[in-house]
Amino acid sequence: MKKIANSVLDLIGQTPIVKINHVLPTNSPHQFFAKLEYFNPGGSVKDRLGIAIIEEAEKTGRLKPGGTIVEATSGNTGLGLAQAALLKGYKCIFVMPDKISEEKRAILRTYGAEVIITPTNVEPEDPQSYLSVSKRLSQEIPNAILGNQYHNPANPLIHYKTTGPEIWDQTNGDIDVFVAGAGTGGTISGVGKYLKEKNPNIKILCSDPVGSILFDLFYHGKPLTPAKGYKVEGVGEDMLPDNVHLKTIDDFVQVTDKESFKMTRDLLSKEAICVGPSSAMALVGAIKYSKNLTKPSKILVMFPDSGRAYLSKAFNQQWLNENEL
Ligand SMILES: Cc1ncc(COP(=O)(O)O)c(C=O)c1O
């Protein structure tokens, strides 16, 4: 019985890496690879984070038996938490902005969580924002904790401990550039720190959606243009989370919604890789960046989740037409 896991939690991580072949510019001297996080049991990179947040809160005594986990989530962290909470006997309440796809809300309810929807287009400090509502609920509800994925150090730490070493082992350390989008920043900060410690010459690139303020914060120290809405889910920010460690990142590239949604469909039709728009956005940024590289390079791109969560959007022609994508 060597190969049988004790629970789905033991199946988190060790996700595969695949070569990208058919969506690249012709004659590109570079090689592109994608780490497919949809192979996690809950379908995204955030499975790693869900169990990490819970175990850290148990260890420090913040989370007690039968307790409630409240989190502001664009969906994937919710599922990572809900899956671990089911096995460990905790309740979950998730607060999500209304731009998040119907599929993501439905799956969280199916996993037994309560889902509260808040308006997307309000300032982070607004009492109606998903961050404010989740904070308030975690204070009002007895025996509740806030997952706090944007600021919780357990987030980059789990990527430093798992995702980074996996990438190093799977590639034998033979990569030149690591590329990811930043939502909470946990992935890029944790993986980036690990890879830089192994080889300081590896470049850490952040792909950022146009409309996010992270690009301006990196290059100018302040937003030059105010944050504005975009359709890619889970990445980019209208504030600077503690878990976005700008010092770990070497470069930022901006990507438009149009580029991201086109690549989402190209990845499916040309590579048979069905992923969400944030994966496509990361790859588009990687391709743009590669055009300025002087030597042939190996570029590894994080693909955070599956396209199945976006059937009503990225893979729905009517929605794409309505949104001019
Ligand atoms: C679909 C998707 N892609 C990318 C990310 C970004 O990952 P991180 O929060 O580690 O920066 C998230 C985070 O919520 C996400 O949901």
The ligand as a MOL file (V3000), in Angstrom:
LIG
                    3D

  0  0  0     0  0            999 V3000
M  V30 BEGIN CTAB
M  V30 COUNTS 16 16 0 0 0
M  V30 BEGIN ATOM
M  V30 1 C -6.4170 32.1480 -10.2390 0
M  V30 2 C -5.2850 32.7080 -9.4430 0
M  V30 3 N -4.1310 32.9480 -10.0440 0
M  V30 4 C -3.0810 33.4760 -9.3700 0
M  V30 5 C -3.1630 33.8050 -8.0550 0
M  V30 6 C -1.9940 34.4840 -7.4000 0
M  V30 7 O -1.3020 33.7440 -6.4610 0
M  V30 8 P -0.7180 34.4370 -5.1550 0
M  V30 9 O -1.8970 34.8070 -4.2980 0
M  V30 10 O 0.1380 33.4010 -4.5210 0
M  V30 11 O 0.0190 35.6600 -5.5460 0
M  V30 12 C -4.3600 33.5760 -7.4000 0
M  V30 13 C -4.5230 33.9660 -6.0080 0
M  V30 14 O -5.6290 34.0890 -5.4890 0
M  V30 15 C -5.4450 33.0080 -8.0990 0
M  V30 16 O -6.6360 32.7770 -7.5060 0
M  V30 END ATOM
M  V30 BEGIN BOND
M  V30 1 1 1 2
M  V30 2 1 2 3
M  V30 3 2 2 15
M  V30 4 2 3 4
M  V30 5 1 4 5
M  V30 6 1 5 6
M  V30 7 2 5 12
M  V30 8 1 6 7
M  V30 9 1 7 8
M  V30 10 2 8 9
M  V30 11 1 8 10
M  V30 12 1 8 11
M  V30 13 1 12 13
M  V30 14 1 12 15
M  V30 15 2 13 14
M  V30 16 1 15 16
M  V30 END BOND
M  V30 END CTAB
M  END
